[in-house]
């Protein structure tokens, strides 16, 4: 089934929640949780969005953010998955694929 086009969004504040793949407890380790938080702040420093609040739980997270023009909410959410490119080489070898 095709998702209908809903247009693009630019302004506003959004509550975003997402679970890890297969509800894995990816953020249970301090290292992975801290990495995720660093990624959140990285994109905030790049002025992609304003991060109002966030909560990181072992298998999911909640964000309250506002995209900063010209970034849309769709683009802001795409910045969130943790990429092994942000991991140190030692951690990248043992990190689960997200």
Order of alpha helices (4+ residues) and beta strands (2+ residues): beta-alpha-beta-beta-alpha-alpha
